[in-house]
Amino acid sequence: MANLFPKWTNRLPLKLALCVLVLGIGAVFGINYYFTQKYTQVGHEPQQPVPFSHAMHVRQLGMDCRYCHSFVEVAAHANLPTTGSCMACHTQIRATSPKLDAVRESWMTGRPVRWARVHQAPDYVYFNHAVHVNRGVSCFSCHGAVNEMITVYQATPQSMASCLECHRAPENFLRPPNGIFNMAWKPPTDAKPIGANWKKTWEVNPPVTCGGCHR
């Protein structure tokens, strides 16, 4: 009786098993890489043209985030500080410091200081700063303890997983109005998240579907 299947089919199960194994190994390595610092850029700390210490300006001098990032409550993007913001103080304070050469040059020429961007969302991600800070999301949630940084670096992954963690349970991250820009704010020690009240008051219901952030 003739064989119903050709001889090469005898090895087909083995070939399929090898394919599944290779795909599985690739998936494992891909998922692991997704959570690595190299992919998420945690710790990214670019050199800036001016050595600006947030630890000194925010923690020691008590400056508010909005003094330099003045559009964060009304615009989708948090603007970088203008030269005028710097010179409002430094025409009098350390006015001749060589560390501020780039600022003084910008002031005289009208060309902006070329700050190096620390956080950069991909082009396919939509993130609106004003929407978040006006609904109780603190700078701390995404940027970490900036008030303790001498040089700003990326402290959190800012991955899709971290965004969804907040969108699925915003009550764990929301702060009262007086704590949004207060980097030293600490939540009360009781068991119930304080954000639960603000979630109800502000009617916070962030999207968890793809269209919420990918537009």
N, C-alpha and C positions, 0 to 999 in steps of 0.2 A: 504493500500500500504506500502510495507516495505521501511525503510529509506535507502537512497542511501549511506550515510556515517555513520560510527559508532559514538556513542555518544561522544567519546573523542575528535572528531574533532571540537566540539562546542567550546572548550577552546583553540584550536590551534591558532587563531588570537591573543588571549591574551598572550599566551606563546611566540609567535614570537615578539610581541611588547616588552615584558620584555627582551628578548634576545637582541633586537636592542638597548634598553635603557641601558642595562648593557655594551654592547660593546661601545656605545657612551660615557658613563661615563669613561670607561677605556681609550678610545682614548684621551679624554680631559685631564685626569690626566697624561697620558703618554707624551702628547705634552707639557703640563705645566712643567713637570719635566725636559724635555729636555732643557728648557731655564733657569732652576734654577742654582744658583751658585754651589750647591752640585754636579750637573752633569757636568757642564762646568769647575769646579775647579777654577773659578775666585777667587782670593784671596789666593790661595794655596801658602804658605810661609814656606818651610821646613827649619829646623835648619841646618846651615852649620858648618863644622868643623873649619872654620876660619871666623871671622866676617869681611867680605870684603864689604866695602861700595862703591857702584857704584856712589853715589852722590858725594863722595869726589874724587874718582879717575877720573871719567869722567867729571863731571861738574866743580869741583874746579881745578883739575890738568890738565884737557884737554886731557886725554888719549883717543885714538881711540879704538873702539870696537875690531878692528883687531889685536891689540897688544896681547890680551889674547885669542881671538877666531880667531886664525891666519889662519885657513883653510876655513873660511866661504865663500871666493870667489872662491874656487877651488874644494870644496868637498860637497857632499850631506848633510853631518852633520856638524854642527858648533861644533868644538872641545872645550872641557873644557880646561882651562888654565893649562899649564904645570908648574911644580915646578920651572923649569929654568926661566920661564917668571916672576915669583914672585921674585926669588932670584936675578935677574938682577938688581933690585932696592934695595931689602931688605938685601943684604949683607952689604949695607952702611946705608940705611935709616931704623931706628928702628930695628936694627939688633938683639937686645936682648929683644924685646917686647914679653911678655908671650902670647900675642894674636897670635903670629906667631909660636908657638911651633910646631904645626902640619906641617907647611911648612918646618921648619928647620929639623924636624925628617925625612920628606920625602926626603930632600936634602942629608941627611947623609946616609939613608938606601937604597935609590933608589926606594922605594915604593911610588906610586902616592898618593896624597891627595884624600881621598874619598869624593869628592863633592857630595852633594845631588842634583839630577836633579829636576829642577823646572818645565820644560815643557817636556812633553812626548807624542809624537804622537802614536796612537794605531798601532799595528802590521799590520793592514790591510790598513793603509794610507801611501802613498808614498809622501814625501815632500823633495825637493831638495833645500837646502839653496843657493847654487851657482847660480842656474838658476834664482832664485828670486832676489837676490841682484845685479846680473849683468844685470838685466832688470828693475832697478829702484825701487824695493820694499825695503823700508827702514826697519831697525830693529824695528823702532817705530811702524810700522803697526801691527806687531804680538806681540811684547813684551812690548809695551807701553813706558812711559817715564822712561826708566831704569836709565837715568842720574839723576833722582831725587829720586831714591830708595836707602835707607840705607841698607835694606835687600831686595833682589830680590824676587818678588812674581809674580804670574800669573795675568796679568792685563786685558787680553782679553779672550773671550770664546774659540777661536781657534776651533770652531765647523764647521761642514760642511756648515752651513748657512753663517758664516763669510767668509769662503773661497770662496763660490760662489758669495758673494757680491762683492768681489774684482775681481774674474774671469769674471764676467758679465760686469763690468764697471771699468777696470783697470786704466782708465785715472783719476779716482778720487783718486787714491792711489800712482801713480808713482811720483818719485822725479827726479830731475836732478842729475848727477853724484856727484856733490859736496854736495848734501843733503842726500845721502843714509845713510852714517855713521855719519852724523852731527845731533845729537839728538836734538839740539836746533834750527834746521832749521824750518822756517815758510814759507808757500806758499804765493805768492803775493796776494794782496787783490782784484784783478780784478775778474770778474765774470767767465771767462773761465778757466777751470781747466788746470794748467800748464802741467799736465800729458798727455793731448791730443797730444801735439807735440812729446813727447817722445814715446808715444804709436805708432805713425806713424814712427818715426825715427828708433826705435828698432824693428818694426814690431811685436809688442806684440799682440798675439792672444791666450790667455790661454784657455785650454779646459774647457768645462762645462758639459761634459759627464762623466759617472761613471768611465770609463777607464782612465781618466786623472790622478786620484789620487788613485784609488783602482786597484792595479795590482797584 
